[in-house]
Amino acid sequence: MNAPLRRVGVVVMVLFGLLFANLNWIQAYKADEYRNSDYNGRVQVAEYERRRGNIEAGGTAFATSKETDGKLKYQRTYPGGAKYAHVLGYKPVNLADTGIERTENDFLAGTSDALIASRIKDMLTGDETGGGNVLLTLSKRAQDTAYDQLRNNRNGVKKGAAIAIDPRTGAVQALVSMPSFDPNPLASHDTGAASAAYNKLEADPDRPLTNRALAETLPPGSTFKIVVAAAALENGVTKETQIPAGASWTPPTSGTPIRNAAASICPESQVTLMDAVTESCNTGFAQLGVRLGADKLKEKARQFGFEQDDLTVGQLNADGSSVAPSRTGAMQAPGGETDPAALAQSSIGQRDVKMTPLQGALIAAAVANDGKQMRPYLVKQLLGPDRTSNYYNADPRELRRPVSSQVASDLRDMMVSVVENGTGRSANFDGYTVGGKTGTAQSGPDTRDHGWFIGFALDRNGTPVSAVCVLLEEAGSGGSAEAARIAGRIMQAAVVDSGSR
C-alpha cells in the first residue's frame, strides 16, 4: 500500500474513533439532558399525557389541567388569572417554567421520586397516573384583597406590591405585584401565540413579569426609622429619651438642610424617641443616626436582613432564584471615611438605602414576634394524586433574631402609637391592635414620591396574626397613607380568613 492510501486510512480511522467517542459521550453523559430537553417533542407529548396536579390555596384550585382533543392531551389553566400570577408562575410548552410551577415541577408532573409508589400502583391497576397536588399558605381573602386594593388604589398608582406573612411561622398570607399578567396565554398549546404573548409582556416598560414584592429595591423612606430606633434602643436610648429635633438640621458636611414633611412635625429642639417615631421626625432621626454612627446602623440593618444574599425562597420568586437583597449603601465620602450628610440621609431611608417589600414585611414581623424573624415560605403541604397521601408538611424555621424581646416590645409600642396617634391611622381596624410605620421616599427630581407602609396586627391576647408591607411606586402626596389603608385591609382579610393559612 502506497503512502497516500495509508494516510487516507489513518484519517478515516481517526474520524471513526472520534465518531465512536462522540456517540459514547452522548449515550453516557448527555442522554438525560436530551431526553428531558424542552425541545424534545416526544418528551413534551409524554409530559402532557399525564394530568398535572393542582396548585391550591384555601381549598380553591388556582392552577388546574383540563383534557383537550389535541396532540397534547392536557392544557394547563389558571382560573385565578392575574391575581395569582406572580405566585403560581406558568407552565408553557416551549418557554421556561416559572414560580411554583417551576420549583415544584417534578411533584406536579408526577415524576418525583417521592411518587414512585403511586406510579407503580397505577401501572398495576391500569389507572391513569396523575401528578401530585401543591397546597399553598395563601389566604384567598387576603390575596384577593391585596390584588383588588392595589389595582383600585385611590392615588391612581400603576406599579406597586404587597406581601403579608404570619409573624409566628413565616407563612405567606398574600403576595401581589402590580401590574400583573394573565398566565393563561403563556400556557397555550399554540406555541407561536404563547411566544407572542410573552414577547409583548417582556417588552412592556412597566415590567409586569417582575415580581416587585421580592425583586424591586427602592428607598424605603421613614419605614427605615424602625431599624434606626432599634439601634438606638440597644445603645442607651429609651422610648422617653429626649433626642435633638427641630424644624430643620444641616449635617456638618452638607449645605443642604434636612427638613420635616410639615412645619407642625417636631419643631421643638428636642422630642422623645416615642414622639419622633409617631410623628416621623426627619430632623430627629437624621441627628440620631449621625450620633449612633454608620457601623451601628449598618450592623442593625444587617441583623434585620439587609445585605443578606442567603434568603433563598425559590417558591416565592418568579424565576426560582434568590430574593433580591436589600442594601444600606456605603454612607461614605469619596475618601472612604463616614460622611455625616450621607449618614443623616440614610437614617431617614434615603440616599443609597434600598429595600424590597419582603424585607419590610420581615422587619414588621420580627417586631411583632418578640424579635424572632421566621423564614418566609409558600408551600404548606404536598398531597399525592389521590389526595390521601401526605408527602410534605411545612416546618416553620427561625431565620434570625435581630432584636431582643424587650427592644421588640418597645418598638411595638412606638409602632402602635404611629397607627393610633400618628401618620398610620388609616391602617387601623376593629378588634385588633395595629402597629406600623409609614414611609415617603423621594424617587427622583422629576418623579413623584414612593409611598410605603410596614405594619402588624395583634389579637386581643397580644398574639401576632399578620405582618405586612405595601409599596405604591411614585404615589405622590398621600401615598404612604393610602399604603397604610391598603395594609390594614389586607391584614383584616388575613385574620378573617385564618382557616386558609
Phi, psi and omega per residue, in radians:
M1 nan 2.266 -3.103
N2 -1.340 2.937 -3.039
A3 -1.074 -0.746 3.136
P4 -1.037 -0.697 -3.137
L5 -1.186 -0.644 3.106
R6 -1.090 -0.713 3.136
R7 -1.119 -0.717 3.095
V8 -1.088 -0.719 3.127
G9 -1.084 -0.708 3.118
V10 -1.118 -0.760 3.132
V11 -1.060 -0.781 3.139
V12 -1.076 -0.740 3.135
M13 -1.116 -0.694 3.113
V14 -1.129 -0.741 3.135
L15 -1.097 -0.751 3.087
F16 -1.094 -0.642 3.108
G17 -1.117 -0.761 3.103
L18 -1.126 -0.712 3.105
L19 -1.087 -0.727 3.127
F20 -1.117 -0.764 3.137
A21 -1.113 -0.730 3.128
N22 -1.115 -0.708 3.117
L23 -1.073 -0.764 3.118
N24 -1.171 -0.632 3.086
W25 -1.052 -0.787 -3.133
I26 -1.149 -0.780 -3.083
Q27 -1.223 -0.672 -3.033
A28 -1.518 -0.644 -2.979
Y29 -2.011 -0.472 -3.029
K30 -1.872 -0.067 -3.037
A31 -1.026 -0.828 -3.107
D32 -1.111 -0.678 -3.137
E33 -1.091 -0.800 -3.140
Y34 -1.219 -0.635 -3.127
R35 -1.125 -0.651 -3.068
N36 -1.713 0.098 -3.121
S37 -1.101 2.477 3.079
D38 -1.097 -0.333 -3.098
Y39 -1.614 0.002 3.081
N40 -1.463 1.857 -3.054
G41 -1.038 -0.662 -3.124
R42 -1.166 -0.625 3.095
V43 -1.125 -0.734 3.131
Q44 -1.065 -0.803 -3.137
V45 -1.078 -0.765 -3.135
A46 -1.120 -0.696 -3.133
E47 -1.098 -0.677 -3.102
Y48 -1.514 0.039 3.015
E49 -1.350 -0.391 -3.115
R50 -1.781 2.372 3.088
R51 -1.186 2.138 3.137
R52 -1.314 2.496 -3.114
G53 -1.163 2.866 3.138
N54 -1.429 2.697 2.860
I55 -1.963 2.152 -2.967
E56 -2.255 2.777 3.021
A57 -2.594 2.231 3.094
G58 1.038 0.568 3.108
G59 1.470 0.030 3.141
T60 -2.012 2.341 3.130
A61 -1.527 2.246 -3.139
F62 -1.997 -0.051 2.962
A63 -2.475 2.082 -3.070
T64 -2.360 3.032 3.071
S65 -2.206 2.359 3.096
K66 -2.087 2.594 -3.102
E67 -1.381 2.471 3.118
T68 -2.143 3.055 3.057
D69 -1.895 0.346 -3.133
G70 -1.612 -3.019 3.135
K71 -1.092 -0.676 3.047
L72 -1.644 2.099 -2.918
K73 -1.172 -0.664 -3.039
Y74 -2.051 2.426 3.128
Q75 -1.921 2.244 3.109
R76 -1.380 2.306 -3.131
T77 -2.298 2.698 -3.089
Y78 -2.250 1.573 -3.098
P79 -1.039 -0.479 -3.133
G80 -1.394 -0.165 3.120
G81 0.956 -2.336 -3.021
A82 -1.227 -0.343 -3.076
K83 -1.084 -0.534 -3.033
Y84 -2.045 0.155 -2.968
A85 -1.032 -0.756 -3.046
H86 -1.352 -0.201 3.024
V87 -1.589 -0.949 -3.051
L88 -1.233 -0.641 -2.957
G89 1.300 -2.576 3.123
Y90 -2.744 2.771 -3.123
K91 -2.090 1.605 -3.114
P92 -1.532 2.955 3.117
V93 -1.380 -0.831 -3.054
N94 -2.023 -0.124 3.118
L95 -1.688 3.056 -3.139
A96 -1.387 2.456 3.056
D97 -1.179 2.712 3.065
T98 -2.423 2.959 3.026
G99 1.057 -2.607 3.121
I100 -1.048 -0.593 3.116
E101 -1.007 -0.546 3.124
R102 -1.499 -0.901 -3.017
T103 -1.162 -0.489 3.122
E104 -1.972 0.471 -3.034
N105 -1.007 -0.859 -3.056
D106 -1.058 -0.706 -3.132
F107 -1.226 -0.766 3.121
L108 -1.112 -0.637 -3.121
A109 -1.368 -0.249 -3.130
G110 1.484 0.137 -3.110
T111 -1.706 -0.019 -3.136
S112 -1.092 2.526 3.079
D113 -1.028 -0.511 -3.129
A114 -1.103 -0.421 -3.066
L115 -1.733 0.261 -3.072
I116 -1.099 -0.650 3.119
A117 -1.107 -0.676 3.107
S118 -1.131 -0.689 3.130
R119 -1.175 -0.693 3.117
I120 -1.131 -0.755 3.130
K121 -1.055 -0.780 -3.137
D122 -1.162 -0.577 3.105
M123 -1.153 -0.671 -3.141
L124 -1.293 -0.616 -3.094
T125 -1.555 -0.270 -3.094
G126 1.446 0.084 3.121
D127 -1.267 2.751 3.085
E128 -1.283 2.202 3.122
T129 -1.364 2.186 3.123
G130 -1.959 2.994 3.095
G131 -1.493 2.899 3.109
G132 -1.389 2.945 -3.076
N133 -1.951 2.409 -3.119
V134 -1.916 2.131 3.123
L135 -1.829 2.228 -3.068
L136 -1.719 2.863 3.137
T137 -1.419 -0.180 -2.997
L138 -0.989 2.479 2.904
S139 -1.545 2.070 -3.121
K140 -1.023 -0.738 -3.118
R141 -1.130 -0.742 3.141
A142 -1.195 -0.703 3.126
Q143 -1.103 -0.812 3.129
D144 -1.101 -0.707 3.132
T145 -1.125 -0.783 3.136
A146 -1.052 -0.783 -3.113
Y147 -1.143 -0.849 -3.086
D148 -1.145 -0.726 -3.118
Q149 -1.203 -0.681 3.094
L150 -1.125 -0.809 -3.108
R151 -1.114 -0.602 -3.071
N152 -1.890 0.520 -3.103
N153 -1.071 2.663 -3.010
R154 -1.349 -0.123 3.138
N155 -1.744 0.020 3.130
G156 1.212 0.421 -3.115
V157 -1.318 2.434 -3.102
K158 -1.812 -0.224 -3.104
K159 -2.284 2.411 3.132
G160 3.042 -2.985 -3.116
A161 -2.805 2.761 3.046
A162 -2.575 2.433 3.047
I163 -2.506 2.352 3.108
A164 -2.210 2.456 3.135
I165 -2.374 2.758 3.017
D166 -1.455 2.003 -3.064
P167 -1.069 -0.456 -3.076
R168 -1.311 -0.478 -3.026
T169 -2.189 -0.469 -3.004
G170 1.611 -0.008 3.132
A171 -1.098 2.247 -3.124
V172 -1.368 2.158 -3.124
Q173 -1.621 -0.513 3.122
A174 -2.739 2.527 3.076
L175 -2.633 1.943 -3.074
V176 -2.339 2.409 3.028
S177 -2.164 2.425 -3.073
M178 -2.253 2.282 0.075
P179 -1.320 2.730 3.095
S180 -1.861 -2.898 -3.118
F181 -2.666 2.742 3.087
D182 -1.543 2.032 -3.108
P183 -1.332 -0.213 -3.062
N184 -1.045 -0.798 3.112
P185 -1.078 -0.489 -3.123
L186 -1.287 -0.351 3.125
A187 -1.704 0.151 -3.128
S188 -1.070 2.533 3.058
H189 -1.340 -0.214 2.998
D190 -1.434 1.666 -2.993
T191 -1.120 -0.522 3.084
G192 -1.149 -0.774 3.115
A193 -1.164 -0.677 3.127
A194 -1.123 -0.739 3.130
S195 -1.145 -0.685 3.116
A196 -1.120 -0.719 3.116
A197 -1.109 -0.721 3.120
Y198 -1.137 -0.811 -3.114
N199 -1.062 -0.625 3.110
K200 -1.144 -0.747 3.117
L201 -1.174 -0.696 -3.118
E202 -1.135 -0.564 -3.113
A203 -1.478 -0.172 -3.110
D204 -1.177 2.150 -3.106
P205 -1.122 -0.326 3.103
D206 -1.447 -0.031 3.041
R207 0.905 1.073 -3.126
P208 -1.134 -0.381 3.125
L209 -1.346 -0.266 -3.123
T210 -1.304 2.324 3.067
N211 -1.520 1.581 -3.034
R212 -1.132 -0.472 -3.137
A213 -1.110 -0.448 -3.052
L214 -2.034 -0.447 -2.969
A215 -2.019 -0.158 -3.139
E216 -1.598 2.122 3.085
T217 -2.000 2.079 -3.091
L218 -2.376 2.776 3.104
P219 -1.048 2.245 -3.026
P220 -1.484 -0.101 -3.122
G221 1.054 -2.505 -2.983
S222 -1.232 -0.176 3.037
T223 -1.072 -0.460 3.137
F224 -1.216 -0.271 3.126
K225 -1.099 -0.393 3.080
I226 -1.147 -0.659 3.087
V227 -1.159 -0.758 3.129
V228 -1.126 -0.738 3.112
A229 -1.084 -0.667 3.110
A230 -1.100 -0.757 3.106
A231 -1.101 -0.689 3.134
A232 -1.128 -0.769 -3.132
L233 -1.088 -0.478 3.128
E234 -1.551 0.013 -3.113
N235 -2.273 0.779 2.963
G236 1.579 -0.023 3.122
V237 -1.680 2.496 3.057
T238 -2.009 3.053 3.106
K239 -1.035 -0.547 -3.065
E240 -1.729 0.049 3.098
T241 -1.155 2.360 3.079
Q242 -1.387 2.251 3.086
I243 -2.099 2.644 3.130
P244 -1.054 2.471 3.140
A245 -2.411 -2.246 3.120
G246 1.928 2.868 -3.096
A247 -1.170 -0.553 3.081
S248 -2.687 2.769 3.105
W249 -2.629 2.318 -3.126
T250 -1.901 2.072 3.101
P251 -1.044 2.630 -3.033
P252 -1.057 -0.441 -3.101
T253 -1.779 0.226 -3.084
S254 -2.415 2.499 3.047
G255 -1.592 0.018 -3.112
T256 -1.683 2.042 -3.115
P257 -1.329 2.622 2.997
I258 -1.689 2.237 -3.106
R259 -2.137 2.899 3.078
N260 -1.515 2.894 -3.077
A261 -1.164 -0.438 3.128
A262 -2.583 2.692 -3.105
A263 -1.103 -0.425 -3.098
S264 -1.387 -0.173 -3.096
I265 -1.494 2.118 3.088
C266 0.571 1.023 3.079
P267 -1.287 -0.252 -3.124
E268 -1.142 2.789 3.123
S269 -1.232 -0.445 3.108
Q270 -2.487 2.571 3.033
V271 -2.472 2.807 3.062
T272 -1.296 2.779 3.085
L273 -1.052 -0.663 3.096
M274 -1.010 -0.841 -3.133
D275 -1.190 -0.597 3.138
A276 -1.114 -0.679 3.089
V277 -1.251 -0.799 -3.099
T278 -1.029 -0.793 -3.100
E279 -1.491 -0.242 -3.037
S280 1.081 1.122 -3.040
C281 -1.471 1.806 -3.122
N282 -1.107 -0.792 -3.088
T283 -1.135 -0.638 3.111
G284 -1.142 -0.798 -3.093
F285 -1.305 -0.543 3.057
A286 -1.072 -0.807 3.133
Q287 -1.236 -0.619 3.113
L288 -1.129 -0.732 3.137
G289 -1.108 -0.719 3.114
V290 -1.144 -0.682 3.109
R291 -1.112 -0.699 -3.134
L292 -1.251 -0.678 -3.122
G293 1.719 2.676 -3.072
A294 -1.104 -0.681 -3.071
D295 -1.086 -0.765 -3.128
K296 -1.168 -0.699 3.137
L297 -1.162 -0.800 -3.112
K298 -1.131 -0.665 3.123
E299 -1.178 -0.717 3.115
K300 -1.142 -0.719 3.085
A301 -1.074 -0.714 3.109
R302 -1.070 -0.698 -3.137
Q303 -1.148 -0.494 3.071
F304 -1.382 -0.298 3.107
G305 2.280 -0.138 3.082
F306 -1.128 2.600 3.122
E307 1.185 0.107 -3.107
Q308 -1.617 2.193 3.137
D309 -1.805 0.114 -3.002
D310 -1.706 0.084 -3.137
L311 -1.450 1.430 -3.085
T312 -1.710 1.585 3.108
V313 -1.969 1.368 -3.037
G314 -0.943 -0.621 -3.124
Q315 -1.141 -0.287 -3.119
L316 -1.613 -0.386 -2.983
N317 -1.785 2.438 -3.039
A318 -1.059 -0.503 -3.123
D319 -1.889 0.132 3.078
G320 1.363 0.160 -3.099
S321 -1.748 -3.005 -3.137
S322 -1.197 2.687 3.056
V323 -1.245 2.527 3.122
A324 -1.071 2.276 3.132
P325 -1.314 2.529 3.010
S326 -1.453 2.636 -3.040
R327 -2.291 2.592 3.053
T328 -1.712 -0.357 -3.068
G329 1.455 2.980 -2.996
A330 -1.354 -0.585 -3.064
M331 1.016 0.582 -3.056
Q332 -2.103 2.730 2.975
A333 -1.415 2.915 -3.139
P334 -0.951 -0.516 -3.130
G335 -1.367 -0.140 3.107
G336 1.822 -0.272 3.120
E337 -1.397 2.773 3.126
T338 -1.084 2.345 3.111
D339 -1.783 1.952 -3.114
P340 -0.965 -0.618 3.133
A341 -1.157 -0.774 3.114
A342 -1.136 -0.690 3.125
L343 -1.138 -0.736 3.134
A344 -1.099 -0.793 3.129
Q345 -1.147 -0.666 3.120
S346 -1.142 -0.563 -3.099
S347 -1.193 -0.279 3.048
I348 -1.915 0.368 3.014
G349 1.333 0.461 3.118
Q350 -2.045 -2.670 -3.121
R351 1.046 -2.092 -3.076
D352 -1.810 0.152 3.095
V353 -1.243 2.248 3.139
K354 -2.364 2.413 -3.059
M355 -2.449 2.516 2.989
T356 -1.526 2.711 3.015
P357 -1.000 -0.636 3.096
L358 -1.030 -0.769 3.126
Q359 -1.077 -0.692 3.090
G360 -1.058 -0.741 3.113
A361 -1.149 -0.638 3.138
L362 -1.193 -0.608 3.064
I363 -1.100 -0.860 3.141
A364 -1.094 -0.679 -3.117
A365 -1.148 -0.699 3.136
A366 -1.143 -0.709 3.091
V367 -1.086 -0.768 -3.116
A368 -1.175 -0.516 -2.998
N369 -1.793 0.689 3.076
D370 1.002 0.541 3.071
G371 1.621 -0.058 -3.132
K372 -1.668 2.178 3.117
Q373 -1.825 2.082 -3.085
M374 -1.618 2.599 3.123
R375 -1.216 2.202 -3.127
P376 -1.261 2.531 3.111
Y377 -2.618 2.737 -3.106
L378 -2.009 -0.576 -3.075
V379 -1.510 2.067 -3.106
K380 -1.614 -0.667 -2.997
Q381 -2.755 2.585 3.012
L382 -2.080 2.096 3.141
L383 -1.958 2.516 3.121
G384 -1.172 3.030 -3.138
P385 -0.989 -0.562 -3.130
D386 -1.480 -0.089 3.095
R387 1.186 0.067 3.101
T388 -1.732 -0.417 -3.123
S389 -1.628 2.223 -3.116
N390 -1.822 2.067 -3.063
Y391 -1.803 -0.222 -3.111
Y392 -2.851 2.388 2.943
N393 -2.216 2.332 -3.118
A394 -1.069 2.439 3.107
D395 -2.073 1.740 -3.095
P396 -0.981 2.406 -3.109
R397 -2.274 2.438 3.074
E398 -1.258 2.344 -3.136
L399 -1.608 -0.854 3.139
R400 -2.908 2.914 3.065
R401 -2.140 1.591 -3.065
P402 -1.262 -0.460 -3.123
V403 -2.473 2.784 3.083
S404 -1.283 2.926 3.112
S405 -1.055 -0.688 -3.125
Q406 -1.188 -0.759 3.104
V407 -1.113 -0.719 3.102
A408 -1.049 -0.700 3.125
S409 -1.098 -0.757 3.117
D410 -1.132 -0.713 3.114
L411 -1.130 -0.677 3.085
R412 -1.047 -0.788 3.134
D413 -1.019 -0.738 -3.113
M414 -1.227 -0.668 3.140
M415 -1.253 -0.575 3.042
V416 -1.140 -0.670 3.102
S417 -1.101 -0.601 3.100
V418 -1.042 -0.734 -3.097
V419 -1.369 -0.612 -3.097
E420 -1.457 -0.549 -3.015
N421 -2.245 -0.145 -2.985
G422 -2.123 -2.402 -2.958
T423 -1.412 -0.125 -3.055
G424 -1.865 0.388 -3.040
R425 -0.986 -0.578 -3.043
S426 -1.257 -0.104 3.091
A427 -1.467 -0.199 -3.042
N428 -1.184 2.578 2.969
F429 -2.624 2.704 -2.974
D430 -1.151 2.534 2.992
G431 1.563 -0.121 -3.092
Y432 -2.400 2.658 3.027
T433 -1.589 2.122 -3.077
V434 -1.984 2.324 3.055
G435 -2.203 2.756 -3.139
G436 -3.103 -3.073 3.072
K437 -2.609 2.204 3.056
T438 -1.441 2.837 3.077
G439 -2.621 2.284 3.025
T440 -2.072 2.115 -3.034
A441 -2.153 2.277 3.076
Q442 -1.158 2.345 -3.092
S443 -1.884 -0.198 -3.130
G444 2.765 2.920 -3.062
P445 -1.166 -0.472 -3.057
D446 -2.082 0.312 -3.128
T447 -2.221 2.772 -3.113
R448 -1.337 2.769 -3.118
D449 -1.223 2.608 2.997
H450 -1.363 2.575 3.055
G451 -1.975 2.240 -3.112
W452 -2.174 2.721 2.880
F453 -2.659 2.299 2.950
I454 -2.075 2.508 -3.098
G455 -2.959 -3.141 -3.113
F456 -2.608 2.847 3.060
A457 -2.240 2.358 3.087
L458 -2.022 2.478 3.083
D459 -1.396 -3.042 -3.047
R460 -1.121 -0.373 3.115
N461 -1.586 0.053 -3.115
G462 1.437 0.170 3.140
T463 -1.430 2.250 3.129
P464 -1.235 2.327 -3.092
V465 -2.110 -0.304 3.107
S466 -2.850 2.528 3.009
A467 -2.346 2.520 -2.937
V468 -2.528 2.694 2.918
C469 -2.375 2.315 3.085
V470 -2.174 2.300 3.086
L471 -2.130 2.229 3.011
L472 -2.035 1.882 -3.074
E473 -1.274 2.321 3.105
E474 0.872 0.873 -3.075
A475 -1.408 -0.422 -3.133
G476 1.342 -2.799 -3.097
S477 -1.010 2.319 3.134
G478 1.382 0.121 -3.099
G479 -1.133 -0.718 -3.123
S480 -1.226 -0.594 3.084
A481 -1.150 -0.678 3.103
E482 -1.209 -0.646 3.058
A483 -1.087 -0.681 3.105
A484 -1.132 -0.745 3.136
R485 -1.061 -0.796 3.137
I486 -1.118 -0.703 3.131
A487 -1.065 -0.746 3.111
G488 -1.063 -0.725 3.121
R489 -1.129 -0.681 3.139
I490 -1.149 -0.828 -3.133
M491 -1.110 -0.693 3.103
Q492 -1.058 -0.741 3.116
A493 -1.145 -0.664 -3.119
A494 -1.124 -0.712 -3.107
V495 -1.326 -0.545 3.067
V496 -1.177 -0.656 -3.059
D497 -1.699 0.542 -3.007
S498 -1.053 -0.406 -3.138
G499 -1.168 -0.253 -3.107
S500 -1.770 0.131 3.111
R501 -1.523 nan nan
